[in-house]
Amino acid sequence: MAKAYWISAYRSVSDPAKVAAYAELARPAILAGGGRFLARGGRIEAHEAGIAARTVIIEFDSFAQAVAAYASEAYQKALVVLADGAERDVRIVEGVD
């Protein structure tokens, strides 16, 4: 079965306090859903139309597991806390076998 990857690419952060509060709730929710953080911030070099901003990559054992983690009640509570604190592009993609 192919693994899945949840990729959050931040475009901008308007309220760092909201992002920090979101992270406090999101991390345990994602871990409880079976996610493993592969990249979280760190150095970034953007190319083409990319934006050199915070990027997070989380690995899951399956696409369904990643989608369920995003839809979980615990993660949805984290999103409420984030609200308009950041603009992000969040994608869940299926890996290759």
Secondary structure, 3 states (H helix, E strand, C coil): CCCEEEEEEEEEECCHHHHHHHHHHHHHHHHHCCCEEEEECCCCCCCCCCCCCCEEEEEECCHHHHHHHHHCHHHHHHHHHHCCCEEEEEEEEECCC
